[in-house]
Amino acid sequence: MLEEMVGDKQTAAEPRRWLVSGNTARSTHLILAHGAGLGMESPVLDRMSRLIEARGVTVHRFEFPYMAARSLGLSRRPAPRAETLTDDYRRAIVEVRAKIGPRAQIFAGGKSMGGRIACLAANREPDVAGVVVLGFPLRPPRKPASSRAGVIEGLTRAALIVQGTRDAFGGVEAFAGLTLPDWIKIHWIEDGDHDLKPRRSSGATQDDGLASAADAVAQFCKRGG
Protein backbone atom coordinates (compact mmCIF):
# COMPACT_ATOMS: atom_id res chain seq x y z
CA MET A 1 0.00 0.00 0.00
CA LEU A 2 1.35 3.42 -0.89
CA GLU A 3 -0.40 6.25 0.90
CA GLU A 4 0.11 9.96 0.25
CA MET A 5 -0.69 12.09 3.27
CA VAL A 6 -1.83 15.71 3.63
CA GLY A 7 -2.64 16.47 0.02
CA ASP A 8 -0.99 17.69 -3.13
CA LYS A 9 0.57 20.94 -1.92
CA GLN A 10 3.05 21.69 0.78
CA THR A 11 5.22 24.59 1.77
CA ALA A 12 7.62 24.82 4.68
CA ALA A 13 4.83 26.43 6.74
CA GLU A 14 2.21 23.76 5.94
CA PRO A 15 1.81 20.20 7.24
CA ARG A 16 4.36 17.76 5.98
CA ARG A 17 3.59 15.42 3.08
CA TRP A 18 4.28 11.76 3.76
CA LEU A 19 4.61 8.70 1.56
CA VAL A 20 3.83 5.57 3.55
CA SER A 21 4.59 2.11 2.19
CA GLY A 22 2.76 -0.50 4.25
CA ASN A 23 0.25 -0.79 7.05
CA THR A 24 0.50 1.70 9.93
CA ALA A 25 -0.82 -1.03 12.28
CA ARG A 26 2.42 -3.00 11.97
CA SER A 27 4.80 -3.37 14.90
CA THR A 28 7.94 -2.18 13.06
CA HIS A 29 8.37 1.13 11.24
CA LEU A 30 11.26 2.81 9.44
CA ILE A 31 11.52 6.50 8.60
CA LEU A 32 13.55 7.18 5.46
CA ALA A 33 14.79 10.69 4.71
CA HIS A 34 16.15 11.66 1.30
CA GLY A 35 19.65 12.69 0.25
CA ALA A 36 20.82 16.21 -0.45
CA GLY A 37 19.97 16.39 -4.14
CA LEU A 38 16.91 14.19 -4.74
CA GLY A 39 13.61 14.05 -2.86
CA MET A 40 11.62 11.23 -1.32
CA GLU A 41 10.37 10.02 -4.71
CA SER A 42 13.85 9.35 -6.09
CA PRO A 43 14.13 5.98 -7.88
CA VAL A 44 16.42 4.44 -5.27
CA LEU A 45 14.31 5.49 -2.27
CA ASP A 46 11.12 4.45 -4.01
CA ARG A 47 12.49 1.02 -4.85
CA MET A 48 14.01 0.50 -1.41
CA SER A 49 10.79 1.51 0.33
CA ARG A 50 8.80 -1.05 -1.62
CA LEU A 51 11.36 -3.80 -1.07
CA ILE A 52 11.58 -3.18 2.68
CA GLU A 53 7.78 -3.01 2.97
CA ALA A 54 7.49 -6.35 1.18
CA ARG A 55 9.67 -7.80 3.94
CA GLY A 56 7.29 -6.70 6.71
CA VAL A 57 8.53 -3.25 7.76
CA THR A 58 6.37 -0.18 7.09
CA VAL A 59 8.35 2.70 5.58
CA HIS A 60 7.57 6.39 6.08
CA ARG A 61 9.17 8.89 3.68
CA PHE A 62 9.19 12.66 4.06
CA GLU A 63 10.99 15.72 2.69
CA PHE A 64 12.84 18.42 4.55
CA PRO A 65 11.34 21.89 3.95
CA TYR A 66 13.98 22.97 1.42
CA MET A 67 13.30 19.89 -0.70
CA ALA A 68 9.53 20.15 -0.32
CA ALA A 69 9.69 23.70 -1.71
CA ARG A 70 11.97 22.53 -4.51
CA SER A 71 9.62 19.67 -5.40
CA LEU A 72 6.77 22.16 -5.81
CA GLY A 73 8.87 24.48 -7.96
CA LEU A 74 8.82 27.18 -5.27
CA SER A 75 12.56 27.31 -4.68
CA ARG A 76 15.91 26.02 -5.95
CA ARG A 77 17.67 26.43 -2.64
CA PRO A 78 20.55 24.02 -2.12
CA ALA A 79 20.57 21.73 0.88
CA PRO A 80 21.47 23.54 4.11
CA ARG A 81 24.02 22.17 6.57
CA ALA A 82 22.85 18.78 7.79
CA GLU A 83 23.04 19.79 11.44
CA THR A 84 20.38 22.47 10.89
CA LEU A 85 17.87 19.81 9.80
CA THR A 86 18.18 17.64 12.90
CA ASP A 87 15.26 19.20 14.74
CA ASP A 88 13.04 18.81 11.68
CA TYR A 89 13.86 15.10 11.64
CA ARG A 90 13.02 14.89 15.33
CA ARG A 91 9.63 16.44 14.59
CA ALA A 92 9.13 13.80 11.90
CA ILE A 93 9.72 11.09 14.52
CA VAL A 94 7.03 12.63 16.72
CA GLU A 95 4.61 12.73 13.76
CA VAL A 96 5.17 9.06 12.96
CA ARG A 97 4.70 8.09 16.61
CA ALA A 98 1.34 9.87 16.61
CA LYS A 99 0.25 7.82 13.57
CA ILE A 100 1.38 4.37 14.70
CA GLY A 101 0.54 4.43 18.40
CA PRO A 102 2.66 3.93 21.52
CA ARG A 103 3.70 0.27 21.17
CA ALA A 104 5.30 -0.01 17.72
CA GLN A 105 9.04 0.36 17.20
CA ILE A 106 10.45 3.29 15.21
CA PHE A 107 13.76 3.19 13.37
CA ALA A 108 15.31 6.39 12.01
CA GLY A 109 16.96 6.16 8.62
CA GLY A 110 17.81 7.85 5.39
CA LYS A 111 19.76 7.95 2.18
CA SER A 112 23.17 9.66 2.32
CA MET A 113 22.58 13.09 3.92
CA GLY A 114 19.23 11.88 5.25
CA GLY A 115 20.98 9.01 6.99
CA ARG A 116 23.54 11.37 8.48
CA ILE A 117 20.73 13.50 9.90
CA ALA A 118 18.96 10.37 11.18
CA CYS A 119 22.10 9.56 13.18
CA LEU A 120 22.15 13.03 14.73
CA ALA A 121 18.44 12.95 15.53
CA ALA A 122 18.49 9.42 16.97
CA ASN A 123 21.11 10.33 19.54
CA ARG A 124 18.64 12.85 20.96
CA GLU A 125 15.49 10.74 20.71
CA PRO A 126 15.05 7.86 23.19
CA ASP A 127 12.00 6.75 21.17
CA VAL A 128 14.26 5.53 18.36
CA ALA A 129 15.08 1.80 18.45
CA GLY A 130 17.92 2.03 15.92
CA VAL A 131 19.32 3.71 12.85
CA VAL A 132 19.51 2.65 9.20
CA VAL A 133 21.78 4.47 6.75
CA LEU A 134 21.77 3.81 3.01
CA GLY A 135 25.15 5.08 1.83
CA PHE A 136 26.72 7.08 4.65
CA PRO A 137 28.50 10.18 3.25
CA LEU A 138 31.71 9.62 5.17
CA ARG A 139 33.67 12.16 3.16
CA PRO A 140 33.00 14.20 0.03
CA PRO A 141 34.62 12.83 -3.13
CA ARG A 142 38.12 14.19 -3.66
CA LYS A 143 38.12 15.65 -0.12
CA PRO A 144 39.47 12.81 2.05
CA ALA A 145 40.35 15.18 4.90
CA SER A 146 36.70 16.25 5.36
CA SER A 147 35.61 13.22 7.36
CA ARG A 148 32.22 12.88 9.06
CA ALA A 149 33.34 9.82 10.99
CA GLY A 150 32.42 11.42 14.30
CA VAL A 151 28.73 11.19 13.43
CA ILE A 152 28.75 7.39 13.37
CA GLU A 153 31.56 6.84 15.87
CA GLY A 154 29.46 8.77 18.38
CA LEU A 155 26.20 6.91 17.80
CA THR A 156 24.52 5.67 20.97
CA ARG A 157 21.89 3.58 19.14
CA ALA A 158 22.24 0.28 17.30
CA ALA A 159 22.84 1.08 13.64
CA LEU A 160 23.04 -0.62 10.30
CA ILE A 161 25.01 1.08 7.53
CA VAL A 162 24.46 -0.29 4.03
CA GLN A 163 27.45 0.75 1.94
CA GLY A 164 28.76 0.02 -1.54
CA THR A 165 32.34 -1.21 -1.51
CA ARG A 166 33.34 1.44 -4.10
CA ASP A 167 31.13 4.27 -2.83
CA ALA A 168 32.85 7.54 -3.77
CA PHE A 169 31.67 8.97 -0.42
CA GLY A 170 33.33 6.15 1.52
CA GLY A 171 34.13 2.62 0.41
CA VAL A 172 35.90 -0.26 2.10
CA GLU A 173 39.24 1.51 2.45
CA ALA A 174 37.70 4.66 3.91
CA PHE A 175 35.81 2.72 6.58
CA ALA A 176 38.78 0.49 7.42
CA GLY A 177 40.40 3.25 9.45
CA LEU A 178 37.37 3.90 11.67
CA THR A 179 36.85 2.70 15.21
CA LEU A 180 33.16 1.88 15.39
CA PRO A 181 31.21 0.74 18.46
CA ASP A 182 30.12 -2.90 18.53
CA TRP A 183 26.49 -1.87 18.04
CA ILE A 184 27.18 -0.46 14.57
CA LYS A 185 27.17 -2.97 11.74
CA ILE A 186 28.06 -2.46 8.07
CA HIS A 187 26.39 -4.45 5.32
CA TRP A 188 28.61 -4.25 2.24
CA ILE A 189 27.20 -4.32 -1.28
CA GLU A 190 29.95 -5.74 -3.47
CA ASP A 191 31.09 -3.29 -6.17
CA GLY A 192 28.21 -0.95 -5.29
CA ASP A 193 28.47 2.81 -5.73
CA HIS A 194 26.68 5.48 -3.65
CA ASP A 195 23.35 4.22 -5.05
CA LEU A 196 24.40 0.58 -4.48
CA LYS A 197 24.81 0.11 -8.22
CA PRO A 198 27.61 -2.21 -9.39
CA ARG A 199 29.54 -1.96 -12.63
CA ARG A 200 28.25 -4.10 -15.45
CA SER A 201 31.54 -5.98 -15.50
CA SER A 202 30.84 -7.28 -11.99
CA GLY A 203 28.07 -9.53 -13.26
CA ALA A 204 25.65 -8.14 -10.66
CA THR A 205 22.85 -5.60 -11.05
CA GLN A 206 21.52 -2.72 -8.99
CA ASP A 207 18.40 -4.79 -8.30
CA ASP A 208 20.67 -7.40 -6.71
CA GLY A 209 22.23 -4.77 -4.48
CA LEU A 210 18.92 -3.22 -3.46
CA ALA A 211 17.43 -6.63 -2.65
CA SER A 212 20.44 -7.48 -0.49
CA ALA A 213 20.13 -4.12 1.24
CA ALA A 214 16.40 -4.63 1.87
CA ASP A 215 17.04 -8.08 3.34
CA ALA A 216 19.61 -6.66 5.76
CA VAL A 217 17.45 -3.67 6.73
CA ALA A 218 14.33 -5.75 7.37
CA GLN A 219 16.27 -8.28 9.47
CA PHE A 220 17.90 -5.49 11.50
CA CYS A 221 14.58 -3.75 12.20
CA LYS A 222 12.54 -6.86 12.92
CA ARG A 223 15.02 -8.15 15.46
CA GLY A 224 14.86 -4.79 17.23
CA GLY A 225 18.16 -3.29 16.13
N, C-alpha and C positions, 0 to 999 in steps of 0.2 A: 504494500500500500504506500503510495506517495501522496502526502498531504501538504497543501500549501496553506499556511496560516496567514491571517490578518488581511489579506486582500492583495490587489495588484499594485498598489502604490505605497511607497515608503520614503520618508526622508529621515534625517538624523533625529528630528524632533518627534516623529511618529512611532507607533509601536513597531517592533521588529518583525520582519517577515521570516518565517521558518519553513524549511523543507524537512518533513519527517518521513523517514522510510521505516515502516513497521508499526506495530501496535503499541500504543502508549501504556497499555495494561501489562506489558512484559516486566520482568523483574530486573532486566539489565539494559542500560541505556548508555550510549556514547554520543557525546557532543563532538562535532567535527567543524573546526573553523578553517577558512580558506587561507591560501598563501597570499603573498604581497601583491601579485599581479593579476590573478584570476579569481573570480568570485565563487560562490558556493555551487554554481551550476557548471563548473569546469568539468571536462570529460573525465579526468582522473577521479575527482571527488564524487561525481555522479556514479561512476562505475563501482568505486570502492564502497559507497553507501549501500548500493544494491547487493553487492556480494556479502557484506557484513550482515545486512538484514536477513539475507537468505540463510545465514548460519545462526540465527536466533537472537541477535542483538539489535535493538531499535536504535536508529541513527538520527540525530537531530543536527541539521545544518543551519547556519545563520551567517550573516554578513556584518562586518564592522561598519560603522556609519560612513566612513569614507568610501567603501566599496559599494554600499547600498546606494549612495548618491551617484556613483559612477555608473552603476548598472541601470539607473533610470535616466542617464544622460544629463544629470544635473551638475556634474562636476567631473573634472579630470585630475583631481588632486592625487598626488602620489601617496603611497602608504606612509603614515607617520611612524615615528620610532615605536618599536614593538612595546616597550615598557609603558607607553601612554595608553595602550589599548587593554591593559590588564584588568582595570576596573570594569570595562565594558564586558569582558569575558566573564567576570565574576557575576555581573548582572544576568548574563545569559544562563549561568548555572542556576541561579535563583528562579528564573523563568521556567526552566525545564523541571525543576523540583516541583513547582506549583502545578505543572501539567501531569506529572506521573505519580504524585502522592508521596507519602513519607517513607515507604518501605523499600522501594526499588533502589538499586545501585546506580550511581552516576559516575561515568568515566569522562575525563576531560581530554580532548584530543584535537588534532589539526594537522593540516598539510603545511610543511615548511614553516613560514612565519607563524601561521596559526598554531602549529604545534609548540613553537617556542613560547608563545603567549599562554598556551594551555599549561605549560610547565610553571610559568610565573604565577598564574592564577591558582593553580592547584596547591601550591605551597601555602596559600593564604586561605584556603577553603577546606575545612575539615569534612565537609559533605562529599568531597571527591574521593572515590575509592582507588583511583589510579589514573595514569596518564598514558595516552597513546600518541605517538608522533610518527607521521608519515614523511620521512625525509627531513631529518633535523638539519637546519642550516648552520652547521658548525663554524664555517668560515666562508666569507665570500670568495668566489673564484678569483684566482690570481692575487689574493690578499691573505696569505697564510698566517700573517701575524695578527689578524683581526679575529681572534678566536672567541666563540661564545660558549666555551666549554663549561664555564662557571654555572650556566643555567641548568645543565643536566647534572653536573657534579654536585650541585647543591640541592637536588630534589629530595624531598622528604616523603614522597609517595612512591609506591611501586610504579614502574614505568616500563613500557615496551616501545622501543625505537625500531621502526622498520626502515632499513637503509639499503640503498643500492651499493654494491661493492665499488663502483666507479662513479659514484655521485660527485659532481664537481664541487658541491658544497661540503663534502666530507665523506670520503670513502674509507676503505679498510685501513689504509696507512694513516690517515688523519685521526681515526679513532684509536689506533693502537697506542698512542701516547697518553691517553686519558686514564685517570684513576676514577673509575665509576663505583658507586656503592653497589652492594650485592643485590639490592632490590631493583636495579635497572638492568634490563635485558635488551640485547640487540638481535633482531631477526634480519639476517643478511639476505638480500635478493641478488643472486649471482649475476654479475655483469650489468646490473641495473643502474640507470642514471637517476637523476633527481625525481623523475616521474616513474621510477621502477621499470624503465624500458631497457631491455638488453639490445645489443647490436645484433643484426641479422646473422652475422657470422657465428654467434654463440649457439645457434640452433634453438634458442628459446624465443618466446614471444612476450609482449607486455601483458597479455592476458594471463600467461603463466605466472608472471611476477605478481600481478594483482591478486590472483587466486591464492597464491602462497601467503601474501600479506594478509588477506582476509581470514584465512585459516588461523594464522598466528594471533591476529587481533581478537577474533571471536573466542579462541581458547583462553587468552589472557583475561578478557572481560568476564567470561562465564565462570572462571575459577576464582574470581574476586580480586584479580590483580596479582 
